[in-house]
Amino acid sequence: MTLKEDQTLFMAKEVKYEQVQKTRDASFHYEWSKESYQDEIALHFHPEAEVICILKGSGYRMMGDFSEPFTEGEVIFVPPNLPHCWIYTPESCDPYGNRECIFVQFAPSFVEEGMSFFDEWKYAAHKFGSFIQGIKIAGPTTATAIRILKQMQGCPGSEKLQLLFSLILSIVNSASLQPIGIPGNLSGDISKSMHRLQVILRYVVENYRKKISLTEIASLVHLSEASFSAFFKKETGRRFLSFVNEYRLEAVCSALKNDREKSISEIAWECGFTDIPYFNRYFKEVKQMSPGKWKKEYFSQHPGSSVG
């Protein structure tokens, strides 16, 4: 994304409302989506709840006033009306720049009314109603949720409905749910801050391989360098340079898992670390071991990996 495009994105200071598409004979929307990461919807919300699984792609996720990295294989619950977006790293997508995900969107009343009709499901309906913030589905429930979401593809409506109920039950009965961010209403000021963060995160995700100028990125969100640094520290609790290095380090780790040919130094350089001695010290400080040892331990714990 160019500087001008990012500035245009910031100038559109409203969180977008997404009109969820449902067919006449369906009470919810299911989709297995594969499209360019550049076509990903910007920060948006919808009155429906959503369960989404990321099949291909990684990057940074924004949910409410919270942001964090995301990876392939994650299953996330998004509550109704919570602004959110996924910002994909281009190289994490397929060779054509496509990201891939499966998601299902449904009205809260679908669960609250449909499931509470049965005494056996009233607890599940009540617990579902208590989900007011984003949730990462973890533990064994992750594989269960992915399996159900994949099974829904191509099923007739009645079977798809049964699978959706199974998906919801597996989530509400899970002991491995991880809350994302802090629940609460978003004020106009928070919404504006979210837009600033969206622009900043997207810029870092797409440009972390090269030198990132504080002057340039501050100009994206129309702040002075001092104001930008204060804003970023307030919103994330981290200095901007620290955040960039953290992101670069995770990019190095991802590349080490998937590239058999390149040396660690070459990968580090390509991920934006132009001072290799500093990179080695920083890696050891964060991971508590050298890059070489980290790679060796990773593959000893993942013998089935395609890279060894």
C-alpha positions as CSV (number, residue, x, y, z in Angstrom):
1,M,0.0,0.0,0.0
2,T,1.3,3.4,-0.9
3,L,1.7,6.4,1.4
4,K,-1.2,8.2,-0.4
5,E,-3.5,5.1,-0.1
6,D,-2.8,4.8,3.6
7,Q,-3.5,8.5,4.1
8,T,-6.8,8.1,2.3
9,L,-7.6,5.1,4.5
10,F,-7.0,7.2,7.6
11,M,-9.1,10.1,6.3
12,A,-12.1,7.8,6.1
13,K,-12.5,7.9,9.9
14,E,-15.7,5.8,10.2
15,V,-15.8,2.1,11.1
16,K,-17.6,0.4,8.2
17,Y,-20.9,-1.3,8.6
18,E,-21.0,-4.7,6.9
19,Q,-24.3,-5.9,5.5
20,V,-24.2,-9.7,6.0
21,Q,-25.5,-11.5,3.0
22,K,-28.1,-14.2,3.6
23,T,-30.1,-16.1,1.1
24,R,-33.9,-16.2,1.4
25,D,-33.9,-19.8,2.6
26,A,-31.1,-19.4,5.2
27,S,-31.1,-18.1,8.7
28,F,-27.3,-17.6,8.8
29,H,-24.4,-16.9,6.4
30,Y,-21.7,-19.5,5.7
31,E,-18.7,-18.9,3.4
32,W,-15.4,-20.6,2.5
33,S,-13.6,-17.6,1.2
34,K,-10.4,-17.4,-0.9
35,E,-9.5,-13.9,-2.2
36,S,-6.7,-11.4,-2.4
37,Y,-5.5,-10.1,0.9
38,Q,-5.9,-6.6,-0.6
39,D,-9.6,-7.1,-0.9
40,E,-9.9,-7.8,2.9
41,I,-12.6,-5.6,4.4
42,A,-11.2,-2.7,6.5
43,L,-12.2,-2.1,10.1
44,H,-15.9,-3.0,10.2
45,F,-18.7,-4.3,12.3
46,H,-22.0,-6.2,11.9
47,P,-24.9,-7.0,14.2
48,E,-24.3,-10.7,13.7
49,A,-22.0,-12.9,15.7
50,E,-19.2,-14.6,13.8
51,V,-17.0,-17.6,14.0
52,I,-14.0,-17.5,11.7
53,C,-11.1,-19.9,11.0
54,I,-7.9,-18.7,9.2
55,L,-6.8,-21.4,6.8
56,K,-4.1,-19.4,4.9
57,G,-2.4,-16.2,5.9
58,S,-1.1,-14.5,9.0
59,G,-0.5,-10.9,10.1
60,Y,-2.2,-8.6,12.7
61,R,-5.7,-8.7,14.0
62,M,-7.7,-5.8,15.4
63,M,-10.6,-6.5,17.6
64,G,-12.3,-3.6,19.5
65,D,-9.5,-1.5,21.0
66,F,-7.0,-4.4,21.0
67,S,-4.5,-5.7,18.4
68,E,-2.3,-8.7,18.3
69,P,-0.6,-11.1,15.8
70,F,-2.6,-13.9,14.3
71,T,-1.5,-17.1,12.5
72,E,-3.0,-19.9,10.3
73,G,-5.2,-22.4,12.1
74,E,-6.7,-19.9,14.5
75,V,-10.5,-20.0,15.3
76,I,-11.9,-16.7,16.6
77,F,-15.4,-15.8,17.9
78,V,-16.4,-12.2,17.1
79,P,-19.4,-10.9,19.1
80,P,-22.1,-8.7,17.5
81,N,-21.2,-5.1,16.7
82,L,-17.5,-5.3,17.7
83,P,-15.3,-3.5,15.2
84,H,-12.6,-5.8,13.8
85,C,-10.3,-6.5,10.9
86,W,-7.6,-8.8,9.7
87,I,-4.4,-7.3,8.2
88,Y,-2.5,-10.0,6.2
89,T,1.2,-10.1,5.5
90,P,1.5,-10.5,1.7
91,E,4.1,-13.2,1.8
92,S,1.9,-15.3,4.2
93,C,-0.7,-15.7,1.5
94,D,-0.5,-18.1,-1.5
95,P,1.6,-17.4,-4.6
96,Y,-1.3,-15.4,-6.0
97,G,-1.7,-13.2,-3.0
98,N,-4.8,-14.9,-1.8
99,R,-5.7,-15.5,1.9
100,E,-8.2,-18.2,2.8
101,C,-10.7,-18.5,5.6
102,I,-14.0,-20.1,6.6
103,F,-16.6,-18.2,8.5
104,V,-20.2,-18.4,9.7
105,Q,-22.3,-15.3,10.7
106,F,-25.6,-15.5,12.6
107,A,-27.9,-13.2,14.6
108,P,-27.7,-13.4,18.4
109,S,-31.4,-14.2,18.5
110,F,-30.6,-17.4,16.4
111,V,-28.9,-18.8,19.5
112,E,-30.8,-17.1,22.3
113,E,-34.3,-18.0,20.9
114,G,-33.5,-21.2,19.0
115,M,-31.4,-22.9,21.6
116,S,-33.3,-21.7,24.7
117,F,-36.4,-23.4,23.3
118,F,-35.0,-26.7,24.6
119,D,-34.3,-27.1,28.3
120,E,-31.2,-29.1,27.6
121,W,-29.7,-26.2,25.7
122,K,-30.8,-23.2,27.9
123,Y,-27.4,-23.2,29.7
124,A,-25.6,-23.0,26.3
125,A,-27.8,-20.2,25.2
126,H,-27.2,-18.3,28.4
127,K,-23.5,-18.7,28.3
128,F,-23.4,-17.6,24.6
129,G,-25.2,-14.4,25.6
130,S,-22.4,-13.7,28.0
131,F,-19.8,-13.5,25.2
132,I,-19.3,-9.7,24.9
133,Q,-15.7,-9.7,23.7
134,G,-13.6,-11.5,21.1
135,I,-12.6,-15.0,22.0
136,K,-9.8,-17.3,20.7
137,I,-10.9,-20.9,20.6
138,A,-8.0,-22.9,21.9
139,G,-7.1,-26.4,23.0
140,P,-8.9,-29.5,21.5
141,T,-11.9,-27.3,20.6
142,T,-9.8,-25.7,17.8
143,A,-9.6,-28.9,15.8
144,T,-13.3,-29.7,16.5
145,A,-14.4,-26.2,15.3
146,I,-12.2,-26.5,12.1
147,R,-13.6,-29.9,11.3
148,I,-17.2,-28.7,11.7
149,L,-16.6,-25.6,9.7
150,K,-15.1,-27.6,6.9
151,Q,-18.0,-30.2,7.0
152,M,-20.5,-27.4,6.5
153,Q,-19.2,-26.8,2.9
154,G,-21.6,-28.3,0.4
155,C,-24.1,-29.5,3.0
156,P,-27.9,-28.9,2.5
157,G,-29.4,-26.3,4.7
158,S,-30.8,-28.7,7.3
159,E,-27.5,-30.5,7.8
160,K,-25.6,-27.2,7.9
161,L,-28.0,-25.9,10.6
162,Q,-27.3,-29.0,12.7
163,L,-23.5,-28.5,12.3
164,L,-23.8,-24.9,13.3
165,F,-25.6,-25.9,16.5
166,S,-22.8,-28.4,17.1
167,L,-20.2,-25.7,16.5
168,I,-21.9,-23.4,19.0
169,L,-22.2,-26.1,21.6
170,S,-18.5,-27.1,21.2
171,I,-17.5,-23.5,21.9
172,V,-19.7,-22.8,24.9
173,N,-18.7,-26.1,26.5
174,S,-15.0,-25.6,25.9
175,A,-12.6,-25.1,28.8
176,S,-10.1,-23.5,26.5
177,L,-11.5,-20.1,25.6
178,Q,-9.1,-17.2,25.6
179,P,-10.7,-13.7,25.8
180,I,-9.3,-11.1,23.4
181,G,-8.9,-7.5,24.6
182,I,-11.2,-5.8,27.1
183,P,-15.0,-5.7,26.8
184,G,-16.7,-2.4,26.6
185,N,-18.4,0.2,24.4
186,L,-16.3,2.1,21.9
187,S,-16.4,5.9,22.1
188,G,-15.7,8.2,19.1
189,D,-12.2,8.8,20.4
190,I,-11.5,5.1,20.7
191,S,-12.9,4.6,17.2
192,K,-10.5,7.3,15.9
193,S,-7.6,5.6,17.7
194,M,-8.5,2.3,16.2
195,H,-8.3,3.8,12.7
196,R,-4.9,5.2,13.5
197,L,-3.7,1.8,14.7
198,Q,-5.2,0.1,11.7
199,V,-3.2,2.3,9.4
200,I,0.0,1.9,11.4
201,L,-0.3,-1.9,11.7
202,R,-1.1,-2.3,8.0
203,Y,1.9,-0.2,7.1
204,V,4.2,-2.2,9.3
205,V,2.9,-5.6,8.1
206,E,3.5,-4.5,4.5
207,N,6.8,-2.7,4.9
208,Y,8.7,-4.4,7.8
209,R,11.3,-5.8,5.4
210,K,12.7,-2.3,4.7
211,K,13.8,0.6,6.9
212,I,10.7,2.2,8.4
213,S,10.9,6.0,8.9
214,L,9.3,7.4,12.0
215,T,8.7,10.6,10.1
216,E,6.9,8.9,7.3
217,I,4.7,6.7,9.5
218,A,3.8,9.6,11.7
219,S,2.7,11.5,8.6
220,L,0.3,8.7,7.7
221,V,-1.8,9.5,10.7
222,H,-1.2,13.2,10.6
223,L,0.9,13.4,13.9
224,S,4.2,14.8,14.7
225,E,6.9,12.3,15.6
226,A,6.6,13.1,19.3
227,S,2.8,12.9,19.2
228,F,3.0,9.7,17.3
229,S,5.4,8.1,19.7
230,A,3.2,9.1,22.7
231,F,0.1,7.8,20.9
232,F,1.6,4.5,20.1
233,K,2.9,4.0,23.6
234,K,-0.4,4.9,25.1
235,E,-2.4,2.5,22.8
236,T,-0.1,-0.5,22.9
237,G,2.1,-0.1,25.9
238,R,5.2,-0.4,23.7
239,R,7.6,1.9,21.9
240,F,7.1,1.8,18.2
241,L,10.6,0.6,17.4
242,S,10.2,-2.3,19.9
243,F,6.9,-3.3,18.2
244,V,8.5,-3.3,14.8
245,N,11.4,-5.5,16.0
246,E,9.0,-7.8,17.7
247,Y,7.1,-8.2,14.5
248,R,10.3,-8.7,12.5
249,L,11.4,-11.4,15.0
250,E,8.2,-13.3,14.6
251,A,8.5,-13.0,10.8
252,V,12.0,-14.5,11.1
253,C,10.7,-17.4,13.2
254,S,8.0,-18.1,10.6
255,A,10.5,-18.0,7.8
256,L,12.9,-20.4,9.7
257,K,10.1,-22.9,9.9
258,N,9.4,-22.8,6.1
259,D,12.6,-22.1,4.3
260,R,15.1,-24.9,3.9
261,E,17.7,-23.2,1.7
262,K,18.4,-19.8,3.2
263,S,20.7,-19.2,6.1
264,I,19.5,-17.6,9.4
265,S,21.5,-14.4,8.6
266,E,19.9,-14.1,5.1
267,I,16.4,-14.6,6.5
268,A,17.1,-12.0,9.3
269,W,18.3,-9.5,6.7
270,E,15.2,-10.1,4.5
271,C,13.0,-9.5,7.5
272,G,14.4,-6.1,8.2
273,F,17.3,-6.8,10.6
274,T,20.3,-5.1,8.8
275,D,22.6,-5.5,11.9
276,I,23.1,-9.2,12.2
277,P,25.1,-9.1,15.5
278,Y,22.3,-7.0,17.0
279,F,19.7,-9.5,15.6
280,N,21.5,-12.4,17.3
281,R,21.6,-10.6,20.6
282,Y,18.0,-9.6,20.4
283,F,16.8,-13.0,19.4
284,K,18.6,-14.6,22.4
285,E,17.2,-11.9,24.7
286,V,13.6,-12.6,23.6
287,K,13.7,-16.4,23.0
288,Q,16.2,-17.2,25.6
289,M,18.3,-19.1,23.1
290,S,20.3,-18.5,19.9
291,P,18.5,-18.6,16.5
292,G,20.3,-21.8,15.5
293,K,19.3,-23.6,18.7
294,W,15.7,-22.3,18.4
295,K,15.5,-23.8,14.9
296,K,17.0,-27.1,15.9
297,E,14.6,-27.4,18.9
298,Y,11.6,-26.5,16.7
299,F,12.3,-29.3,14.2
300,S,13.0,-31.8,16.9
301,Q,9.6,-31.1,18.3
302,H,7.9,-31.1,14.9
303,P,9.5,-34.0,13.1
304,G,6.7,-34.1,10.5
305,S,7.5,-30.6,9.2
306,S,8.3,-30.3,5.6
307,V,11.4,-28.4,6.5
308,G,14.2,-30.1,8.4
